[in-house]
Amino acid sequence: MISRKILVINSGSSSIKYRLFNAVKNGDHGASFRLLTKGLIEKIGHKDSNVHDHREGIQLVLQNLTSGRDAKIKDLKEIWVVGHRIVHGGVEFKKPTLITSEVMAKIRECFELAPLHNPANYAGVEACQAILPDTRQVAVFDTAFHQTLPEHAYIYGLPYEYYEKYNLRKYGFHGTSHQYVAHEAARILEKPLRKLRLITCHLGNGCSITAVKHGQSVDTSMGFTPLEGLVMGTRCGDIDPASVIFLAGKEKTSLEEIDRVLNYKSGLKGISGLSNDMREIWNAAKEGHHRAKLAFDIFTYRIKKYIGSYIAAMGGVDAIVFTAGIGENEAHVRQRITKGLFEFLSKKKVKVLVIPTNEELMIAKQAFHVVNS
Ligand code: ADP
């Protein structure tokens, strides 16, 4: 039996999350995966931190894996492949990809589409390439799963030239999570994914919802950026775009400041004035806090509307899947959403599933398959 070690790296601007998996091949294409260890390097580049950059961060990750009582590997050569989470793959990347110098150049081209994420993801890849020059690296893109969206779902109602000139279109995010829970749902339902119509709701701090028809993403709520769609912890989701122009005039403020408002001061936090954390919102709402109750109502109502629209888009639905922090843990959120749809769901025998997401495992599996094939 052949076993392979796969390191998964999620490199953010000031942190690196890592997981080490062992994959045991069983048959020509299949493998079973076991988590060996996981960890987090924080405060990279902070003035009080002794980890100055991503290269030092990756060095520390590898040190953690190879030394100490809990060492999982003896020699760095045991790492068969490194799978990297890359947030934005633009129009270029439709599936996980073995990293070459051309791929690196194309990831750099996507910096302008995800200026907060892609440079940090890229720094993680560069650091691994420098320290593990002989180990294969695979990029797994958050946007790739949504590259199956039909044109009518991803083109905005803007002059078409902006799409042609700038690739301004809907991309969608959280793709690895939506894809993972869709596969898990098929396994649980004991039906082939290609025969199912699923609606997957990833409800964490960032929230998105996807229509997965016969295994392919056919519509998703996040858009050109992760700001579109559902109301989130601190992001506003769908609003009238003219509000931005109106606000710029009223508040006499810069577009950068409005961008900050839309991304960090809106959503549950902005509506409630209390918190971006659903647990706090729920507790305050129970005690009669009006704006917390309003935030809860708006949050769940928006999800219900999206579910309705995706049922229409797919001509029906077989199961609705909830995942991520809120989706997995907040039963009252799930109840509120499904209560409004109860008659439809029970008449059509639609299953409601709660499936813990595991993006890192999905990245490990995809990295394994890229190298294996
Ligand atoms: P992120 O998008 O940052 O990964 P999470 O998936 O951890 O976010 O989701 C965070 C949200 O999940 C918060 O609103 C939090 O209130 C909610 N939540 C509810 N119950 C739990 C729980 N037991 N553990 C973690 N988060 C929870």
Residues whose N, C-alpha, C, O or C-beta is under 5 A from the ligand:
A	BS01	ADP	L203 G204 N205 G206 N276 D277 M278 R279 A324 G325 I326 N329 E330
